[in-house]
Structure formats: structure tokens, C-alpha cells
């Protein structure tokens, strides 16, 4: 049975523990939705000052809402639109310090001030994105990006 962990307060060390938890929690599981559901819950429990953590999955040439933690969200996002669509178009992480300054930002939750979106690419095909929002401007730094990208890489391996 999974229980919430008391983290040490040392960011990189805590992220390393998070990566191990993701791997252990998903070991032997074959269902993508189950894996992504637990992954969003794990991130939501681990990260402070976030108001939305979840996934959009690539279906029929658009991103469609997948497992998440937070308030109801936009259901569909077009390719190249907003932070999530841009992450897919560029196949590159988008770390946005102030979403109001991002051209074409889609405001699903007006409380969101900063965002990080990591594209998920499986077998060289778009699978979706990991999207994390915060009500704090400049919430995500380079360390967050490095480890959230590592988290996403583990997911890409699990959902092959």
C-alpha cells in the first residue's frame, strides 16, 4: 500500500526518491491510464505550489484530456495551440514563468500563473504531454525541469 512520503527538503534528492516511487508504483502494470493516473497523483502529492497536474493524450491530431489532479480542465487542445500544443509542435519542453506573457496561452484555470509542459514521445510518435500548472509566477526552475523530464522519460518507457 502506498503512503505519502516525508521528503527531506533537498530538491534533487527528493526528486530522485520520486523517480524511484514512480518506477516501483508502476512495476508490472500494463495499463497506460492506470500508470498515468498514479503518476499524476504522485506528482500532485510531491510538488508544492501547484494547482493542476496531468496529461493530455494525442488522439486524432489533437490533445485530449487524460488522467489529472486538479480542477476541471479544457478537454481538447489543438496542435500548436497554447503551451501544451506548442510542446507537441516543437517536441520540446515548455517552461513558462508567466503564462500571461505566452502568445496564445489557453487559460483553462485563471489561477494558473506558470506552467511546465513536457512532450511524451513513444516509439518516435507523439503520445501526449505531461502538464503542470502553478498559481505562482516562476514556480518551475531548471532543477524542476530536469527531473520532470526524467519523470516523463520513465513514463515513456513504461507505456511503450
Order of alpha helices (4+ residues) and beta strands (2+ residues): alpha-alpha-beta-beta-beta-alpha-beta-beta-beta-alpha
